[in-house]
Amino acid sequence: MVNDIMSQLPDSICDEAPGTINRLLIINRDKPPFNNPELRRAMSLSIDRHAFIDIVAQGKGEIGGVLQSPPGGLWGLPPDQLTQLPGYAPDVAKNRTPARQIMEKLGYRPDNHLKIEVSASDIRFYKDPPVVLIDQLKEIYIDGELEAIDSTRYYPKIMRQEYTVGLNLHTSGPDPDPILDLFYGCGSSLNWDGYCNKEVDQLIGQQSMEADPARRKQILWQIEHKLAKEDVRPIVFYADRGYCLRPWVKNEMVNSNSIFNGARREDVWLDK
């Protein structure tokens, strides 16, 4: 949209910032055959994150975990630790080799594919990434068909766990508390796949009470590693945000860690 705005309003001042919205793979962990953790691991290993950024975000995006990595995020894993998580190693072909081995062990082969529906809201922002996912899952003997759901029905359907596989999104930051508690806490209404780990819940509580930023980061990184080890809603990518201002808009602050802070614009004024 930035290119469209600049072509129609050439005096606009446009820039981009790291986005705080990520796309993530959701899998109904209670619905066979996805109640098998090996199958979920194979799907996690099949993801080519750079391809998502190149195709969906036109090359403008970042790879990150549950908490956005620096420089866009304040609390996420540094890149050298991020690449150690399952499926995050940059050699996608190497990642997919054990993924296919898992699928073959489960009985799926080139002549016997697993057929699934991939659910997404019927809005372009939501349903473009699943098209890429469906193409990538073919590499591990999974044939996906896009189920585009009317946006008014989409989240109620997801929250009732009336889905098999999907690509959804949520924000990351600026503080970890609401992200971890809402999306990963046992019993949370936004815990879309019903994941529950009492040890992770305990760590979420510990990091919330930790006043020292360095020690808090260490606890947060433990949580990241545990979630990745259990293939809990793997984060696919973060798309950058574009923003444009007309020259006479003054004092507008664009936040890099939040989609919410600064939205009131109480200090913005028009020099016109």
Backbone as a ProteinNet text record, in pm:
[ID]
protein_1_A
[PRIMARY]
MVNDIMSQLPDSICDEAPGTINRLLIINRDKPPFNNPELRRAMSLSIDRHAFIDIVAQGKGEIGGVLQSPPGGLWGLPPDQLTQLPGYAPDVAKNRTPARQIMEKLGYRPDNHLKIEVSASDIRFYKDPPVVLIDQLKEIYIDGELEAIDSTRYYPKIMRQEYTVGLNLHTSGPDPDPILDLFYGCGSSLNWDGYCNKEVDQLIGQQSMEADPARRKQILWQIEHKLAKEDVRPIVFYADRGYCLRPWVKNEMVNSNSIFNGARREDVWLDK
[TERTIARY]
82	0	86.3	209	297	324.1	349.8	375.3	254.7	134.8	12.6	-1.5	22.1	9	110.8	234.1	337.7	310.5	247.3	216.1	98	3.3	-114.6	-92	-8.2	19.6	171.2	235.4	382	449.9	376.3	439.5	439.8	383.6	379.5	520.4	537.8	663.7	639.1	697.6	669.9	796	774.6	884.8	829.4	914.3	869.8	934.1	871.4	921.1	895.9	974.5	948.6	805.7	737.4	599.2	591.2	486.2	467.6	363.8	308.5	210.2	279.9	264.7	325.7	219	260.8	175.7	222.8	128.5	164.9	78.9	137.7	69.1	-10.1	-140.1	-221.3	-266.6	-258.3	-294.4	-383.6	-493.7	-583.7	-518.7	-457.7	-376.8	-459.5	-590.6	-676.2	-742.8	-723.6	-794.8	-700.3	-729.4	-644.1	-637.8	-522.6	-398.2	-305.2	-355	-266.8	-244.3	-307.9	-275.5	-142.7	-82.4	49.5	156.3	238.1	338.7	440.8	463.9	558.8	507.2	377.8	319.4	329.1	302.9	314.8	459.6	555	695.5	729.9	679.4	705.7	653.6	534.8	478.8	562.8	609.3	693.5	824	883.1	1009.3	993.8	872.8	851.7	849.3	841.6	818.1	944.4	928.2	1033.8	995.9	1048.8	1009.2	1052.1	1169.3	1215.3	1124.1	1071.3	979.8	853.5	802.1	685.2	715.3	831.5	867.1	879.3	944.6	964.6	832.4	742.4	618.7	509.6	484.4	371.8	407.8	529.8	570.3	660	670.8	752.7	895	947.1	1084.5	1105	997.1	1009	950.8	1033.5	987.6	1103.9	1073.5	1176.2	1127.6	1222.7	1194.1	1207.9	1115	1119.2	1042.3	1046.7	974.2	845.5	797.3	675.5	690.5	807.6	840.7	935.4	904.5	979.1	1126	1213.2	1356.9	1401.8	1516.7	1572.8	1606.2	1605.3	1586.7	1440.6	1350.2	1209.7	1150.6	1188.7	1136.3	1236.9	1187.3	1272.5	1310.1	1229.6	1244.8	1274.5	1267.2	1279.4	1420.9	1430.3	1559.2	1650.5	1779.7	1874.6	1886.5	1927.8	1930.5	2008.3	2120.7	2200.3	2127.2	2040.8	1960.2	1836.4	1782.7	1662.2	1686.6	1802.7	1832.4	1849.9	1858.9	1872	1736	1627.5	1494.6	1456.3	1372.7	1330.4	1265.3	1318.4	1261.7	1315.7	1394.7	1446.6	1583.7	1648.9	1778.4	1760.6	1855.1	1835.5	1832.9	1884.9	1886.6	1751.9	1658.9	1522.6	1521.4	1601.4	1605.8	1650.4	1747.5	1795.8	1687.8	1610.3	1500.5	1394.7	1368	1258.6	1294.1	1421.1	1459.3	1404	1428	1365.9	1214.8	1162.2	1016	955	1016.8	966.2	984.7	1093.8	1115.4	1006.8	967.3	858.2	729.5	699.6	575.9	574.5	688.2	696.4	677.6	732.6	713.4	565.4	491.9	348.7	261.6	325.3	250.9	220.8	274.6	249	369.6	340.6	446.3	402.9	487.9	449.1	317.8	284.1	159.2	48.7	71.8	-29.7	-16.3	-82.4	-71.8	-180.9	-149.7	-247.7	-324.5	-456.5	-539	-599.7	-583	-630.5	-694.5	-770.4	-817.5	-734.4	-695.9	-622.2	-715.6	-753.8	-854.6	-791.1	-863.1	-818.6	-939.4	-930	-1034.4	-1036.5	-1154.3	-1170.2	-1134.4	-1016.5	-960.9	-821	-781	-653.2	-537.7	-541.5	-437	-418.4	-528.9	-525.6	-500.8	-561.4	-564.8	-452.5	-370.8	-255.5	-149.7	-111.1	-8.9	-46.3	-173.4	-204.8	-181.5	-192.6	-165.4	-19.6	70.7	212.7	232.9	165.3	177.8	134.7	23.3	-27.7	76.4	140.9	243.6	362.2	400.4	515.2	484.5	362.6	327.6	331.4	319	329.1	464.2	564.9	700.3	709.2	611.2	613.6	485	431	319.3	187.9	166.1	39.5	-25.2	-147.8	-224.6	-326.1	-309.3	-399	-495.9	-614.8	-714.7	-756.5	-755.7	-786.7	-934.9	-963.6	-1099.5	-1109	-1162.2	-1176.8	-1309.2	-1301.2	-1417.4	-1453.2	-1581.7	-1626.7	-1571.1	-1521.8	-1449.6	-1533.9	-1666.6	-1752	-1763.2	-1735.2	-1745	-1609.5	-1503.3	-1371.4	-1326	-1317.7	-1264.5	-1355.6	-1487.9	-1571	-1545.4	-1524.7	-1497.9	-1364	-1262.4	-1130.3	-1134.4	-1204.2	-1207.7	-1285	-1379.1	-1448.6	-1369.2	-1251.7	-1162.5	-1231	-1310.4	-1374.5	-1287.4	-1164.8	-1069.2	-969	-892.8	-787.5	-650.3	-623.5	-497.2	-530.8	-455.7	-478.2	-354.8	-359.2	-257.4	-328.6	-288.4	-352.9	-248.1	-282.8	-187.6	-215.6	-112.9	-130.9	-13.7	-26.2	76.1	182.7	291.5	401.4	455.4	412.9	471.9	376.8	427.8	567.4	610.4	515.6	552.2	506.3	584	548.1	423.2	386.4	279.2	150.3	88.4	-39.5	-24.8	89.3	111.1	114.9	197.4	214.7	90.6	31.8	-83.2	-205.4	-229.7	-350.2	-340.7	-224.8	-214	-155.8	-89.7	-22.5	-57.4	-130.1	-167.6	-277	-270	-371.7	-509.5	-604.6	-741.6	-773.9	-675.7	-703.8	-799.4	-886.1	-984.3	-918.3	-795.8	-725.9	-620	-622.5	-533.3	-601.6	-581.2	-665	-654.5	-542.2	-529.7	-536.7	-568.2	-584.6	-455.8	-342.3	-214.2	-211.8	-160.8	-151.4	-30.3	61.6	179.3	198.7	180.8	188.3	326.2	429.8	564.8	579.6	523.6	526.7	443.5	327	244.6	322.9	398.8	478	585.1	649.3	751.4	689.5	568.4	500.6	478.5	439.5	422.2	553.5	660.3	791	842.6	832.7	885.5	806.8	677.5	593.5	634.5	684.7	722.5	868.2	946.5	1090.1	1115.8	1176.8	1200.4	1330.1	1423.5	1550.7	1537.6	1558.2	1536.7	1622.6	1746.9	1835.3	1786.4	1748.6	1698.7	1564	1482.8	1353.3	1372.3	1469.3	1495.6	1531.5	1611.4	1651.7	1529.9	1434.9	1313.2	1230.5	1219	1142.9	1203	1334.5	1398.7	1377.7	1368.8	1332.9	1194.8	1101.7	965.2	967.3	1042.4	1052	1101.6	1205.8	1263	1162.5	1090.5	993.3	878.6	828.2	718.9	763.5	885.4	935.9	959.5	1009.3	1035.2	906.7	793.9	665.1	586.7	649.6	587	451.7	450.1	327.6	312.1	218.7	188.1	315.4	394.2	520	497.9	582	575.1	642.3	572.5	625.5	708.7	652	728.2	656.7	729.9	676.9	687.8	579.5	583.3	607.1	691.7	715.1	588.1	582.6	471.6	517.1	433.7	458.7	372	420.7	339	374.9	277.1	294.6	229	294.5	241.5	246.1	147.6	156.2	251.1	315.1	419	369.4	239.6	190.1	146.6	160.9	130.5	255.9	245.2	360.9	343	455.7	462.6	398.6	380.8	329.4	442.4	418.2	518	477.5	564.8	539	612.1	538.1	595.9	651.7	764.1	826.3	795.8	744	721	573.5	484.5	343.5	255.9	140.1	41.4	-59.3	-45.5	-145.5	-96.3	23.8	71.5	79.5	41.9	52.2	-64.7	-164.9	-276	-366.4	-357.5	-446.2	-406.4	-278.5	-229.5	-263.9	-256.4	-293.6	-194.8	-71.6	27.5	45.6	-32.9	-20.8	-92.6	-30.3	-95.7	-69.2	-152.9	-144.7	-90.3	17.9	79.9	22.7	-108.3	-175.6	-305.9
-120.4	0	126.8	118.9	234.9	282.1	187	224.4	292.2	243.4	305	448.1	467.7	601.8	697.1	652.4	739.9	776.7	685	716	811.4	800.8	887.3	1020.5	1018.7	1139.1	1154.3	1202.5	1201.2	1287.6	1377.4	1457.9	1386.5	1265.8	1192.4	1153.9	1151.2	1106.8	966.8	867.2	727.1	659.6	569.5	493	359.2	276.7	148.2	123.2	36.8	1.6	-146.8	-210.2	-351.8	-372.4	-468.4	-495.5	-577.9	-558.3	-634.1	-744.6	-761	-866	-984.4	-1102	-1220.4	-1314	-1399.4	-1508	-1635.6	-1718.3	-1839.6	-1956.2	-2074	-2196.7	-2246.9	-2268.2	-2326.5	-2465.2	-2558.8	-2698.3	-2745.1	-2806.8	-2861.4	-2985.7	-2968	-3072	-3191.6	-3173.9	-3282.8	-3361.9	-3318.1	-3379.8	-3473.8	-3605.4	-3698.8	-3661.2	-3680	-3738.4	-3636.3	-3512.1	-3405.5	-3411.3	-3507.6	-3530.7	-3604.4	-3640.9	-3703.5	-3593.9	-3578.6	-3471.2	-3483.9	-3605.8	-3621.8	-3555.7	-3565.8	-3502.1	-3349.8	-3298.9	-3154.5	-3109.1	-3189.5	-3156.3	-3153.3	-3250.7	-3253.3	-3126.8	-3083.1	-2961	-2839.7	-2834.4	-2723.2	-2718.8	-2836.5	-2843	-2809.7	-2815.4	-2793.7	-2646.8	-2556.7	-2414.6	-2347.2	-2278	-2193.6	-2048.6	-1995.1	-1862.2	-1751.1	-1764.6	-1660.7	-1652.1	-1764.4	-1762.7	-1685.5	-1701.2	-1623.5	-1474	-1434.1	-1292.2	-1241	-1317.6	-1274.3	-1262.4	-1358.1	-1362.2	-1274.3	-1291	-1222	-1079.1	-1061.4	-928.8	-856	-908	-844.5	-818.2	-913.6	-904	-816.1	-758.7	-664.9	-729.1	-798.9	-866.1	-928.4	-988.5	-1049.6	-1184.9	-1267.9	-1396	-1376.3	-1428.6	-1414.3	-1524.8	-1523.5	-1620.9	-1562.2	-1621.1	-1573.1	-1426.4	-1391.2	-1252.5	-1203.3	-1089.3	-1039.5	-1016.4	-1061.4	-1047.6	-904.1	-865.6	-733.1	-721.8	-599.9	-472.2	-430.4	-497.8	-459.2	-486.7	-598	-635	-610.8	-607.3	-579.8	-705.9	-814	-927.4	-1059.3	-1062	-1188.1	-1244	-1367.4	-1435.4	-1364.4	-1355	-1303.4	-1402.9	-1354.4	-1440.7	-1569.6	-1566.9	-1689.2	-1796.9	-1757.5	-1856	-1895.9	-1802.2	-1830	-1942.4	-1942.8	-2044.8	-2183.5	-2192.8	-2322.6	-2387.6	-2313	-2368.3	-2462.3	-2562.5	-2655.7	-2582.7	-2606.5	-2547.5	-2410.8	-2350.9	-2216.5	-2215.7	-2329.3	-2334.3	-2288.9	-2210.1	-2150.1	-2249	-2370.7	-2470.5	-2542.7	-2492.2	-2545.2	-2689	-2716.5	-2852.3	-2952.7	-2911.3	-2999.5	-3020.1	-2916.3	-2929	-3026.9	-3023.9	-3104.6	-3252.7	-3286.4	-3428.5	-3507.8	-3467.4	-3542	-3528.9	-3418.1	-3403	-3511.2	-3536.5	-3643	-3780	-3797.3	-3925.8	-3951.8	-3848.1	-3862.3	-3900.3	-3831.1	-3858.5	-4000.7	-4045.6	-4182.3	-4284.2	-4254.5	-4341.5	-4351	-4241.9	-4238.5	-4292.9	-4334.1	-4398.6	-4311.3	-4190	-4098.7	-4097.9	-4103.8	-4113.2	-4037.4	-4032.3	-3961.9	-4010.2	-4138	-4190.9	-4198.5	-4143.8	-4146.1	-4019.5	-3912.5	-3783.6	-3768.4	-3692.4	-3653.4	-3532.7	-3541.4	-3432.5	-3355.2	-3221.2	-3137.3	-3010.2	-2941.4	-2806.9	-2708.7	-2598.3	-2492.8	-2372.8	-2340.7	-2237.8	-2099.4	-1999.1	-1860.3	-1769.6	-1652.3	-1552.6	-1506.9	-1478	-1440.9	-1293.2	-1256.9	-1123.5	-1144.3	-1065.2	-1088.6	-1093	-1006.2	-999.2	-1134.6	-1210	-1341	-1455.2	-1448.4	-1568.6	-1578.9	-1475.5	-1489.5	-1585	-1573.2	-1665.4	-1813.9	-1853.4	-1996.6	-2055.4	-1973	-2022.1	-2067.7	-1990	-2027.5	-2152.3	-2158.5	-2275.5	-2402.5	-2397.1	-2514.4	-2564.5	-2470.9	-2509.4	-2575.9	-2526	-2582.2	-2718.6	-2738.2	-2866.6	-2981.9	-2950.4	-3055.4	-3124.7	-3053.4	-3110	-3224.8	-3234.5	-3343.8	-3428.2	-3438.5	-3529	-3485.4	-3356.2	-3305	-3219.2	-3252.9	-3174.7	-3089.8	-2959.3	-2868.2	-2800.3	-2774	-2697.1	-2579	-2459.9	-2339.7	-2334	-2316.2	-2294	-2147.2	-2063.1	-1920.6	-1899.5	-1848.9	-1835.4	-1688.2	-1657.4	-1519.6	-1463.6	-1339.9	-1284.6	-1279.2	-1265.2	-1261	-1397.1	-1505.1	-1640.3	-1699.7	-1636	-1698.4	-1720.1	-1614.3	-1631.9	-1714	-1698.2	-1790.8	-1937.4	-1964.1	-2101.7	-2151.1	-2063.5	-2100.9	-2124.2	-2035.9	-2046.8	-2169.7	-2216.5	-2343.1	-2463.5	-2438.3	-2541.7	-2623.6	-2555.4	-2618.5	-2597.4	-2642.9	-2630.4	-2744.3	-2763.7	-2864.8	-2797.7	-2720.7	-2647.3	-2507.6	-2409.9	-2274.9	-2188.9	-2071.8	-1969.5	-1850.1	-1812.8	-1701.3	-1595.3	-1496.7	-1391.9	-1340.7	-1288.7	-1210.2	-1114.6	-1022.4	-920.9	-968.3	-892	-925.8	-798	-768.6	-655.2	-538.4	-434.1	-415.6	-497.3	-541.5	-618.8	-763.4	-859.5	-1000.2	-1046.2	-978.7	-1028.4	-1063.8	-968.5	-1003.3	-1106.3	-1105.4	-1200.8	-1342.9	-1365.3	-1500.4	-1548	-1461.5	-1501.8	-1529.1	-1442.6	-1456	-1571.5	-1588.6	-1684.3	-1820.2	-1827.1	-1951.7	-2001.4	-1922.8	-1965.3	-2071.1	-2165.1	-2270.7	-2208.1	-2245.6	-2200.7	-2064.2	-1995.1	-1862.8	-1873.3	-1773.6	-1775.1	-1759.3	-1706.3	-1689.3	-1797	-1899.5	-2013.5	-2108.5	-2079.5	-2136.2	-2287.3	-2347.8	-2492.6	-2568.6	-2498	-2564.4	-2612.1	-2556.4	-2595.8	-2560.7	-2653.1	-2627.1	-2700.6	-2625.3	-2682	-2606.6	-2676	-2611.5	-2551.3	-2615.6	-2561.8	-2428.3	-2420.2	-2294.4	-2188.5	-2228.4	-2134.7	-2076.4	-2162.5	-2116.7	-2017.6	-2045.8	-1954.4	-1821	-1826	-1702	-1614.9	-1676.9	-1603.1	-1548.3	-1627.9	-1584.9	-1464	-1467.5	-1354.8	-1227.7	-1242.4	-1126.2	-1056.1	-1133.4	-1076.8	-1034.9	-1070.4	-1041.3	-895.3	-819.3	-677.1	-650	-742.2	-721.5	-762.5	-669.5	-701.2	-816.8	-823.1	-930.1	-1066.5	-1077	-1205.1	-1238.9	-1136.3	-1160.5	-1217.2	-1163.8	-1215.3	-1363.6	-1403.2	-1543.8	-1634	-1590.3	-1668.9	-1671.6	-1556.8	-1549.3	-1639.5	-1644.7	-1730.1	-1877.5	-1911.1	-2048.3	-2083.5	-1990	-2012.3	-2032.7	-1948	-1960.5	-2099.6	-2146.6	-2277.2	-2389.5	-2379.3	-2483.3	-2485.6	-2369.7	-2364	-2419.2	-2385.3	-2435.4	-2585.7	-2634.8	-2778.6	-2859.1	-2799.8	-2868.4	-2827	-2749.9	-2707.8	-2641	-2549.2	-2478.2	-2356.3	-2363.5	-2252.6	-2185.3	-2255.6	-2199	-2063.6	-1967.2	-1835	-1843.2	-1796.3	-1807.5	-1685.3	-1565.7	-1445.6	-1321.7	-1212	-1079.6	-993.6	-932.9	-841.3	-699	-624.8	-485.1	-402.7	-289.8	-196.2	-78.6	-38.1	84.4	195.2	316.7	429.5	551.7	635.8	755.1	875.6	989.1	1114.9	1221.6	1309.4	1427.6	1527.1	1613.8	1702.6	1792.2	1821.3	1914.8	1846.2	1714.9	1643.9	1647	1708.3	1728.4	1655.5	1610.7	1553.1	1414.5	1347.2	1211	1116.2	1031.8	934.1	794.8	729.7	593.5	497.5	410.6	318	194.4	148.3	30.7	-98.1	-88.5	-208.2	-235.4	-156.4	-173.7	-118.9	-182	-129.1	-41.8	-29.5	40	174.2	176.9	300	414.6	533.2	650.8	671	584.2	594.2	714.2	773.3	885.2	1012.9	1026.8	1140.5	1275.7	1280.8	1405	1518.3	1485.2	1589.5	1620.1	1555.6	1577.8	1707	1783.4	1904.8	1920.3	1999.7	2018.8	2157.3	2160.4	2287.1	2329.9	2353.6	2388.8	2458.6
0	0	0	54.4	54.3	-88.3	-178.5	-318.4	-380.7	-349.1	-401.8	-351.9	-222.8	-164.6	-226.1	-241.7	-296	-442.4	-516.4	-656.2	-667.6	-576.6	-581	-509.4	-405.7	-326.3	-316.3	-422.4	-427	-321.2	-256.9	-152.6	-16.9	-12.2	114	160	290.1	350.4	405.6	342.9	378.1	432.9	522.2	580.5	627.6	683.5	736.1	871.3	949.5	1081.7	1103	1190.5	1219.3	1267.5	1210.5	1248.4	1375.2	1450.8	1575	1559.4	1439.5	1413.2	1348.5	1405.6	1345.9	1290.4	1200.2	1150.5	1218.2	1259.5	1330.9	1286.2	1291.4	1255.2	1374.8	1356.3	1462.5	1418.7	1512	1485.2	1598.8	1565.5	1666.9	1727.7	1842.1	1904.4	1952.9	1964.3	2013.6	1901.3	1777.7	1665.5	1590.7	1589.9	1515.9	1367.3	1304	1355.7	1420.7	1439.7	1488.3	1638.6	1704.5	1845.3	1860.3	1748.3	1749.1	1742.3	1846.2	1845.7	1733.5	1684.2	1574.1	1446.4	1421.9	1304.5	1315.4	1434.1	1454.2	1434.5	1478.5	1457.7	1308.1	1232.7	1088.7	1020.9	1059.2	1000.7	1037	1160.1	1203.4	1124.4	1100.2	1026.6	879.2	826.8	683.5	644	740.2	710.8	657.2	545.3	489.2	519.2	627	674	578.7	520.8	427.6	305.6	261.4	146.6	179.9	301.1	342.5	336.2	387.9	387.2	244.7	157.4	19.1	-56.3	-33.8	-112.7	-52.4	76.9	139.8	178.5	231.9	280	181.3	59.2	-45.1	2.5	79.8	126.5	247.7	299.6	411.7	537.6	609.6	729.9	804.3	917.3	1000.9	1052.2	1086.8	1151.2	1301.4	1375.5	1520.4	1588.2	1719.3	1798.6	1853.1	1961.8	2025.9	2064.1	2116.6	2146.5	2038.7	1982	1868	1902.2	1813.1	1834.4	1810.4	1868.8	1840.5	1691	1634	1702	1717.4	1649.1	1659.4	1795.2	1856	1987	2097.4	2218.6	2334.2	2411	2397.6	2487.4	2416.9	2285.1	2213.2	2208.8	2162.2	2151.3	2051.4	2081.9	1982.2	1866.8	1748.9	1629.5	1646.6	1720.7	1733.5	1812.3	1905.6	1978.9	1898.9	1824.2	1745.9	1645.5	1582.2	1481.2	1541.3	1674.4	1740	1766.3	1749.2	1772.7	1659.4	1686.1	1580.2	1463.4	1343.1	1222.8	1187.3	1274.5	1249.2	1183	1172.8	1104.6	960.4	907.1	775.3	659.3	678.6	570.6	568.4	487	483.7	432.3	329.9	274.3	380.4	461.3	568.3	673.9	704.2	800.7	752.5	621.9	567.5	555.7	558.3	549.6	667.6	793.1	903.9	906.1	851.9	845.6	757.6	642.2	554.3	617.9	688.1	755.9	859.4	932	1028.7	957.5	847.8	775.2	719.8	669.6	617.9	729.6	846	961.2	999	976.5	1008.5	895.5	785.4	677.4	557.9	554.9	442	349.9	219	118.1	-7.2	-109.9	-232.4	-293.2	-272.7	-327.5	-222.5	-104.9	1.1	85.5	39.9	107	213.7	316.2	417	364.4	362.3	310.2	426.5	423	532.6	477.7	562.8	533.8	615.6	553.1	621.5	633.6	756	780.6	790.7	738.8	748.9	733.1	792.4	773.4	628	577	436.4	414.2	458.6	437.6	384	286.3	220.2	319.7	419.4	520.6	589.3	601.2	667.1	568.6	451.6	367.9	264.9	247.3	158.2	214.8	343.6	395.7	388.1	414.1	403.8	264.8	160.9	25.4	15.4	75.9	77.2	162.2	277	363.9	291.9	222.4	150.2	50	-18.9	-115.7	-46.1	70.8	141.4	202.4	248.3	310	209.7	81.7	-20.7	-14.9	33.5	41.2	141.3	231.3	329.7	319.9	199	170.4	236.2	246.8	299	192.3	154.1	57.2	131.9	126.7	196.4	101.9	152.6	78.2	165.5	107	183.4	217.8	346.9	394	436.2	347.8	376.5	450.1	571.8	659	672	662	680	810.7	805.1	919.8	1046.9	1033.8	1153	1220	1146	1199.4	1234	1183.7	1191.9	1336.1	1416.4	1551	1641.9	1635.4	1713.8	1678.4	1550	1505.8	1558.9	1553.9	1604.3	1755	1827	1973	2019.2	1935.8	1967	1918.9	1863.6	1809.4	1700.4	1618	1503.1	1379.2	1388.4	1279.1	1291.3	1187.2	1189.9	1192	1086.9	1073.4	1023.8	1066	1017.2	1033.6	971.7	995.1	1054.4	1172.5	1240.4	1269.4	1348.3	1382.5	1522.7	1585	1706.8	1720.8	1813.6	1830.3	1928.2	1936.8	2026.4	2088	2208.3	2276.9	2292	2359.9	2399.5	2522.2	2605.5	2724.5	2708.5	2758.6	2740.4	2815.6	2924.6	3010.7	2936.9	2866.1	2802.4	2692.2	2623.7	2514.2	2568.6	2668.1	2721.1	2794.7	2875.7	2956.4	2869.4	2772	2688.6	2589.9	2528.3	2418.1	2458.6	2574.3	2610.2	2750.4	2827	2960.8	2958.7	3050	3058.6	3081.1	2997.7	3015.8	2959.8	2899.1	2843.4	2724.7	2711	2602	2465.7	2459.4	2332.3	2309	2392	2373.4	2274.6	2144.2	2039.3	2023.7	2061.7	2043	2175.3	2284.4	2412.3	2476.6	2434.2	2493	2641.5	2722.9	2866	2921.9	2978.8	3042.8	3173.9	3285.7	3416.4	3441.9	3388.8	3406.3	3333.5	3211.7	3137.2	3208.5	3261.6	3338.5	3455.9	3522.8	3637.2	3592.9	3480.3	3428.2	3384.8	3329.5	3291.5	3414.3	3525	3649.3	3702.7	3691.6	3741.5	3664.6	3533.5	3455.9	3482	3510.7	3537.8	3666.5	3762.9	3892.3	3898.4	3796.3	3798.6	3759	3850.2	3826.2	3750.5	3755.6	3686.9	3539.5	3445.5	3303.3	3252.6	3295.7	3247.8	3294.5	3422	3473.6	3410.4	3386.6	3322.5	3181.8	3109.1	2974.8	2978.1	3074.7	3083	3103.4	3185.5	3206.1	3077.6	3012	2886.3	2780.6	2774.1	2673.9	2705.7	2835.2	2871.2	2816.9	2830.4	2780.5	2630.2	2559.2	2413.2	2373.9	2440.1	2407.1	2436	2545.7	2579.7	2478.5	2440.5	2343.7	2208.2	2168.1	2039.8	2044.8	2158.5	2172.3	2159.8	2203.7	2195.5	2071.4	1982.8	1856.9	1881.8	1975.3	2011.8	1922.2	1828.9	1739.1	1687	1605.6	1555.4	1487.5	1525.3	1463.6	1326.6	1224.3	1087.9	1051.9	1065.3	1032	1084.7	1087.7	1118.6	992.6	952	838.3	887.6	815.2	850.8	832.3	899.3	884.1	799.1	706.9	633	690.6	687.6	731.8	647.9	623.5	541.2	608.2	596.9	649.7	540	540.1	454.1	521.1	445.6	502.9	615.1	616.8	718.2	848.5	856.8	981.9	1069.5	1184.6	1271.8	1405.1	1459	1593.1	1604.4	1492.6	1496.9	1536	1634.7	1678.9	1632.1	1561	1515.1	1607.8	1674.4	1771.3	1702.2	1751.7	1691.3	1766.9	1888	1967.9	1995.4	1942.6	1975.1	1864.2	1845.6	1752.1	1825.8	1955.4	2036.6	2089.3	2148.7	2212.7	2112.8	2156.7	2072	1978.4	1982.9	1887.6	1914.9	2034.9	2067.2	1992.6	1961.1	1883.3	1948.1	2081	2149.3	2122.1	2075.2	2049.5	1899.9	1815.3	1671.6	1632.8	1542.8	1493.3	1343.3	1277.7	1133.1	1101.2	1027.9	988.1	852.5	855.7	731	761.9
[MASK]
++++++++++++++++++++++++++++++++++++++++++++++++++++++++++++++++++++++++++++++++++++++++++++++++++++++++++++++++++++++++++++++++++++++++++++++++++++++++++++++++++++++++++++++++++++++++++++++++++++++++++++++++++++++++++++++++++++++++++++++++++++++++++++++++++++++++++++++++

